[in-house]
Structures are given as structure tokens and as C-alpha cells.
Amino acid sequence: MEPLKVVVVGAGIGGLMAACALVEAGQDVHVFEQSEMVNERGAAITVQPNSNVLLRRYGIEPEECGGTAMENIMMKDGISLNLLQEISDKVKAATVLEERSKKSYFVHRADLHGELKRKATGHGAVIHAGSKVESVDENASTVTLSDGTVVKADVIIGADGVHSRTRQLVFGEAYQEQPSPLSCFRFLVSSKTIQEDPETSSFIEKPGTMMDLIGPDRRIILYPCSQGEKLNVLPIVPRQVAEARGSRKEKLLSAFSTFAPSVQRLLEKAEEESIFIWPLFDMNPLPIWVKNSVALLGDAAHPFTPFLAQGAASAIEDAVSLAVMLPLGTKPAQVPARLQLYERCRKARVDRIQELSRVRGRDASGQRGKPPTGDEIFSFAMYCKQHDEYVHSTKFLEAFDVPLVPPTMGFS
């Protein structure tokens, strides 16, 4: 059987997961990434159970990427440090393998990105770094690179992030990301440095803990990564605070000057050059993700706020769903209909998680609406976590009575 030629625009986590899943399905995959892929930026991410189970299906184990298993979540008042709520993330399982599949892991983005790249290229995907896509023709099913090269494909996947050029070129200017009212700082600090200081050691005294320090209109999320050797720190503030004058560290310390002294002490440990500021973006649900042979994936289709830690997870789900819909034996003429199935399979779930994430991010200021209760937060998390997109997409495809090549169980 002839494989489909698949072009993936963008080599982030979603694009590389698409490459892994599609090359495993037997397709001919080429990934075009405008950067040179020398250094993957970003700090840590949470690999939730719904993405964990999919990564493992394709032979990628979070603990092999330096992942730290989540054991519990603590929510504290950022000013008094009074405990507001504590939620255990322990899971019940019959075997160690089942337990690992059901857990959440804190993973450095660069480590996961590197493993996805290794898996994809090791099984036949070709990554073209330094290759910027200038135009996409959904009718001719081609992409044109900045050097004038025209690449013909049977499938084009726009996995080029929140500022997606594929989305802009194919779906038009009307469907663009919008700045949210929030920005976040990100930095990593040595866990040893935190532990050796009596003023800050309480922030890592319980291994595997995610801590959410909550203020009236700002918060700080902390969790370990890199086998517990580093602490990922994610302060989230009103956008105007991050855009104020001053150095990044000055703005960071000023933003949390009313928080507990130990919190300020923690922030003081950040090195200026290690602090990044990321404006958060949002977007109303797109009416469509697919046009002819072009499909969007991940942030290109549905940027998320970070409050349910589902951005990378949903991109991974998208990638696996696409691979299920495009097994070896799919004819080029079938591609538009299969991509429509992908959209129908995924869109309702993603639209709901987008909205739940917005609600989860509401704070005591009430500026973005009434904050959710503890029970509501738990129900949001369960909706996200208790899902296997490989199984869901397989059943969805079968329901349309489309011949399906027997699924494989990952790389051999």
C-alpha cells in the first residue's frame, strides 16, 4: 500500500507527536520548522493522564524524560500561606504499569520535545529545520517555503502554534488569537537552593507536590521537574503588570510584594536571565479546523489558558486522533472526508476544555467571573483526565463504517 505524504508545519510538541503517530501508522511524514531547533524554549509542563496514556502507546515514558510523578496539589493563600485545599493525586491500580499510566508527571518541555524528536526521526519522519512556510494552498495541497521550494502533499497539518501562519493563510484574518488579560513569568530554580534556605524549604517539603499560591488577581504555581532537581515557577499576573517598565526581575518582585515574605524570598532566587515573560492568548472557538486537505492541530486550532494544564495534552490528543483517522491504506481522495471526521471527533471536547480552563482561571477579584468551587475544579480535572483519545477516535471512526486497518500498539 502506498503511504500518504504528510506535511506537518511546526515542530513543537503537537507537531512532533503527529509525526510520531503518523509515521507509526505507515505514512511518509515531513516536518517543516522555521527555527533551527537548537534550543527548545520553555520550562516545565504537566503530562496529565490523558496525554500520558497516549505517549506510552507510542513508546514514550514520562519518567524516562526526567518526569516527576505528581502526588498532590496544595492551594494556599499567597499572603497568609494558610492552606485552602489539598487534593491527593494518588491512583489505585492493579499493576505498576497501570499506576504509571494513570498518573500525572511534571516534565521539562525540552526533555519531552527531545524524546519526541528522537522517536519521530528514528522511525522515518524527516524534520526540515530552518524551513519557513510562506504559503499554503489548500486546493493544490502544497506548501511553499521561503526559498521558493514548493512541496506537494496529500495531507497538510498546521501545528504552528498560537500565532499560526497556516491558520491565517487558509482560514483567514478573521480567526486570530487575542491577547488575554493575563501574562505569566516563567523560570526554573535549583531545588537544592530552595531546600537549603530555611525560609523557602517548605515549598518543596512534600515530593511531587504542585503548589498554587493564590492572591486576589494573581497567583504563583510551583512544581518540580527534571527528576526533582529543579522547581518550575509560574507566576501569573495581569498583563499590564508584566508590560510595566523595569527589568523582568524587578517587575516580578514588585508584582508579588504583598505576598508572604517566604514567597518573596523564593522569587528573589530567580536569575534575571532565566526569567521569561509569556503573554497569554485566547481565541473564540473556530467554526472549522479543516479545509480540503489541510487540518489544524493544537494551539493553531485552539489556544488554551494554562489553568487546567491541557494545552500540550490536547495537542497530543489531536495528533493521535489524526493518525487514527489516516491509517495506512487511506487514499488521497479520502483525505478531506477523514479530516472532517477528525474535526467532528475532537472539536466538542476541545471547545469544552477551553471554556473550563477559562473558568478555572478565575480569581477572587471576580474580574473574569465567579471563581469555581473545589468540587467544580475536581470535576473539571476529571473530565480532562479520564479520556483515552486513541480509543475514542477508533470507536468514532468505526461508527462511520469506514474500513480500518487493524491498530498497532506502538513502535516495535
Phi, psi and omega in degrees: 000138179282131177285157170284145171269119184247127172254125175251124178264108180110130183243043169280195182298316180295316180296318180289326176294321176299319178298315179301311186290320183285324177290327174295327177286353177101009183271162179266107192246130174235127181251129179248120184234128185289332178280169177275357178058038179280311180229119176282121181278167178111170181250239183254162175226164175259120174272102182283163182305326181291335173265329178304313182296328180284317177302316181296326178301328181257021171080020181247114184254122183305323181293335176282348175261021181079017184292143175252125182292134175285132178250324178199166179238129178241127174251125183231152170292125185291340182270312182265341187064018173294140179287125179265320181195146175228130183236124177283140176251018178291145183238152175262131181207152182280332182227163177298319180298317179296319179299315180297323181290334183267354185269163169262149179228143172266120187230137174292131183305318182296325180292316178293318179301316180296321180290321176298318178298316180297316180296315183298309182289328180293342181243018167115349177289147179247126179253125179254094179282157181066028183239099182273130176275120182267327181210155178229129177248104183288340179280315178276349183058055179226156168237145178246128181273168183295338178271005178094351179296132177254126182247123178268140180216161172273331180223136175237124181246119176273101179241038189259031165080186187298328180263037189309121174285327177299315179300316181295316185289321188266323187254349172099165184292340184293337185251081183234154177295153178236142176299135174274171179286002189237153169228161177230145167270153174220135169202160176247144177222149181297131177297326179298320178298319179292319184291326184282348179261116181303334181286337185242353187299334182295341182286346179228022184289335178253110181302144176073022183261132165266128180244133180242108180263114194251130173244181183301319181221020181204162182204164175230127177251130183236139169198155183280159173206184180052054180057033177081002184280341180232154175249123176274127183240124185232086175279131182244128188223163171302142186306319184296334178293315180291334183268001180292167178287155178119168178289164180299318181291321177300316180294321180297311182294321179296321183297331184242029182294339179268354178285170183304147180306324180293329176293316179297322177299320177299313182295329179296340182282351178288133174277138183309315185287346180269353184269127174244148176245127182239108171298137178269139181241156178222170179200137174298149181306130176293142177292328179218151174250349192232139174216112183055245183263010183252133176227144175265156183217147173062217184300335177298328181262330189201078176298140182247149161287160192273006196283349173246005178053045184244005181298302179294322181300317181290325175296320177295318177300315178304313183300315181292320178300317178300317181294324177295320182286345184235061179289163175303134185108346175294131179274149177308324180293339180275346189302310181304319180292321179294322178293325175297322177297318176305311180299315181295326180290322191260330198295317183298317179297314182295316179301321180292316181295322175306312182290319179298323179295320176299315181295318179300331182277357178293144182239182186293344179294335181074008184293334180247018179111174182293130180291153182286155174282169177300320179295322179294318178301317179298317181294324176300312183297318181295322178300318181290313191285321189274068185203135174239104186292332177298313179294315182298313181293322178298314178295323180297316179294317180297327181295338179267009175057042178260129179305132184237128174294135181308132184291149172263172185246027179116181183292138177269000000 
